[in-house]
Amino acid sequence: MEPQVMTNHEEIARLYREFSLFPSLSRADLGPVITSQYGGKYTNIYTEWSQRDLERNENVKFCRQYIVFHDDKSVVYSGASGNCTEIKGELLCKDSPSGEMKAVIRECTIKGEDKQFLEIWGKNIKMKSINLTALKKHGKVYEDDQFGCLIWSHSETHLLYVAEKKRPKAESFFQTESPELSPVGDEEEAIRMEKKESVKGEQFVFYEDWGEALVNKSCPVLCILDIEGDNVSVLEGLPENISPGQAFWAPDDTGVVFVGWCHEPFRLGLKYCTNRRSSLFYVDLTHGKCEQLSSGSNAVYSPRLSPDQCRIVYLECSVYGPHMQCSRLCMYDWYTKMTSVVVDVVNQPGEDGFTGIYSMQLSPQCWSADSQRIIVASPQRSRKDLLMIDISTGMITSLTSKSDAGNWVLLNITRDLMVVSCSSPNCPPYLRVGFLPARGSKEEVVWVTLEDSQTLSDIEWQILTFTPPPDQDNSQYPGLHFEALLIKPKEIKDGVRLPLVVIPHGGPHSVVVAEWILSTSVLCRMGFAVLLVNYRGSLGYGQDSILSLRGNVGTQDVKDVQFAVESVLNSGELDMRKVAVCGGSHGGFLACHLIGQYPGFYKACVARNPVINLTSMIGSTDIPDWCIDVTGNDYSTDCLPDPSVWEQMLSKSPIMHVTKVKTPVLLTLGEDDKRVPNKQGIEYYRALKAKEVPVRLLWYPGNNHSLSKVDAESDGFMNIALWLVQHLS
């Protein structure tokens, strides 16, 4: 019996529009504890959400507040406080420690010019609005997660943020002064200074940036606003070979602690690359001295100061090698100046099941109130769980492993009240709160839902575990397992076999956890089963699994995906005549390998910004080290690969199998992709055209590697869905 797959484009668009209405959580802030006149305690919780607006073709950000009545260890009553409100123009915002004030970095367009302002708000008034653009102390403020910050001093008298270094105005050698009305006063002085600082012949100088998703971010500087004096100063005395970011105030406001990324001899892409050489630094504001707090031989990121201001925890991993790895949780004692490892790298999971820490960053607030425990959200195989880590004993306790939800994100923890976002493949994100039990307690967290979501009862999911056959075992790292998420319609009529869409993740050192994914949910509602494969090399399974893929891309990962696909097809619920493969980045690399190494097995292929030829990619990507590392070789900035490495890169590339491809291919490419330049996809497009294989290419201007702008994401999904319908019917 043929399955009833949705085929009408209007029905598919209606379904996509319906599911795109589900918002996602991005942050939460907790206000101070307030005691009512009747003695009850309550806390206000401010949350920010993001939602796709298909009419405006943008992601809309909005806020909503909640009130939580509680005692010291449990929630008594909770509920929403008012309706949601759209947020416009805010790049960054932060409440002061007391909750009495709020700082906002705002960007707006005035008379056709983009301007940035730093605003200070009181309880019901805008106290200050400082035009940062007009001050000309620095360039644009950084709002990204990599460098950006907006931090109040403990005294609430200063604000710390990161911005692009000011560059002198560049002029042509042939610039002539146009006769104008004579300026007066301050305006005359400003023009005089600008002309004095301007340089000729610098208009077209190339400035490196930090790559994909960090375009035009080249030379960050640390900036401090003296709120009382309205004065902005740029911190000096920092080493010239580093780019500072992720900064915060040192204990007692004596200085600033920050991460410095080494940018010599040149910058490499930083987004999704936690392996860039970096160190923890401290600059003393009294004496102007800058000292290095951590070893300069590793990569550090995400430092967090304890509530008692005695310790700093941060994540650390090796330089170069896999871009994402199992991290150490390290701790620096502010007063003894000693560094210790709280949680080390896990090579293979032990009896307790803990697989290691695999976090891009720690939550902005991650400490317990007693400064003795850290809460970390980290993939653990195909789930993301909340882990409680005791800094004294190193003991790790999962707070969520028994939950039905497959994805937990810590948004905030203040005074031991945790605010989290949860989701699953059949349930969009929802908001919960719960108190962290006392240290040493055996009690479990009692979670209270503040904002529920709609569970899609007609979609089911399960995590499948696979053991590679003996001939595919890795001799250097034997006995490794891998997993896949199978998501499909729940009610299947007797005799019906579902078409299958196989989606290997990118990275390759990434992972897909059991979370809400818009595209996957729509495909399931259309009538497809979806298999998301976490092949060996994925995060969340131990460092050995990650290292096992070095030198084995194009073989081990390809065989893992194919083994998982053939295993689920043997269950009898799926139609082996109707299998498609989709993937982006390294997932696109795998998709193109699969249709070349298993000709005719897959009836349709979709590749989003795929890696096609490592040899042609290395000279144009922002991560040339990745092209070397995946072949199993060590990267060095000061020498070119020898001929044998070029040969390995080519032999491991999908382009080597293009002559065997029979499967129709849809390519979706971002015009501004710096990670996997679009020439990769074009190279494959031309090769397929030459072989008269059906191929279609979609080109998205203004989009980078993620293809995540609303117009590209929605149009891409519709074209992908119709491509699958066309070739699996």
Disulfide bonds with the S-S distance in Angstrom:
none
